[in-house]
Amino acid sequence: MSQQVKVLVELTIAGNKISEVRAMLPPIIEKVKHGEPGTGSYQWYINEEEARCYILEEFDDAGAWLVHLAHMEELLPALFAIAPLTRWEVFGHIPGEVKEKIQPLGVVLHEPLAGFKR
C-alpha cells in the first residue's frame, strides 16, 4: 500500500468571522505551496452557511505531514482563535514515533486496510 497520508480538518468559524478567515488564507496557502514539496494537495472548502471550513490535505508520507505541521505551528493560534479545530482525522500509516508526537493533539488516526491508488 501507499505511504501517502490524507488529512481531513474541520474548523468551526466563530460568529461572523468568515471574512477574517478568508483574509488569512493566501499567506497560509502560499507557505504550503512553495515550502512543502511533500504536500501533494491542500484544499479548503466552506459549507453553505459559512460556519464550517474543511481542509483536505494529501502528503507523500508521514514525514511530509510533520513538515507541514511544523510550518503551520506559528500560523495556527491566530486561525484557531476565530475558527477552532473541531475535527481532525488522518488516514494512512503513521509510524510509532510520529504517533507519539501527535497524540496530545487529539488527532483521530485511521490505518490503511485495503485498496489501491493509481
N, C-alpha and C positions, 0 to 999 in steps of 0.2 A: 504493500500500500504506500501511497504518497506520504511524504513527511510534512506536507502542506498543513498549515494551521488556518482555520477560519474563525472569525470572531463576530459575534453579534452583541452590540451595546445598545442599551435603551436609556435615554435621558428624559426626565420629565421636566418640562420648561415651567419655571415659576411665573405666575401672573401673566403679564403681557410682555415678557422678556424676549420674544422671538426676534425682534429687531437687533437686540444685543447679541443673541446667539449668531444670527446671520453675519453681523459685523466681525465676529471672532473667527469665522471660518476661513477666509482667504489666507491669513498667515499660517494657520494650522495646516491647511491642505498643501500649501507651498512647501512647508517644512517637511512634510511626509513625502511629497512627490520628488523633491530634489535631494533629500538627505537620507532616504531609506531605500536602497536598491532591492532589498529583500521583500518589500511591500509590493505585491502584485496588483492589489485592488484596494481602494479606500473610498467608500461612497457613503454619503449622508442622505437620509430621507426624513421627511416630516409627514405626520398624519394630517388629515383634513382640518382638524380643529386647531392645528399648530400648537398642540400641547405636549407632544412627544416627538423626539428625534430618535432615529435609528441609524446606527453606523454599522455597515457591513465591511469587514476587513479580511483580506487574504494575504498570508505571508508564506514565504518559501518553506519556512520551518520554525521551530520554537525559538531558535536563536534570533531570527529576524523579528519575531514578535517582541522579544526582550529589548531589542534595539529600539523598536517603536515605543515601547513603554518608557524607556529612558528619555527619548526625545520629547515625549509628551509631559513628562513629570512637572516641568516648570509652567506649562500652559493649563494644566487640568484644574488647579484650585480655582482660578477665576471662572472657568466654564462651569464647574460643578456648583459654584455659588449661585448661579442663576438657572442651572439645568442639572439638578442632582442625578447621579447614577442610580437607576432603578432596576437594571438587569444587565448582566454581563456573562455571556456564555461563550465557551471556547470549544471548538470542535477540532480534534486532531490529537496526535500523540504528543504528550508533554512529558519530557524526561523528569525524573525524580528531583534533580537539583533545581529545575525551573519550578516544579510544583511547590517546593519549599519557599521559594521567593514570592510566589503569587498567593499562597494560601491565606495570608491575612487580608487580601483584597476582596474576598467574597466572590471570587470567580467560580462559576459552575463549569466543571470540565466534562467533556464527552469524548471518550476514547473511540477510535475507529473500530468498526465491527466487520464490515464487508463492503465491497463495491469497487468502482474503478473511476479514474479520471482520464479523459483524453487530452 
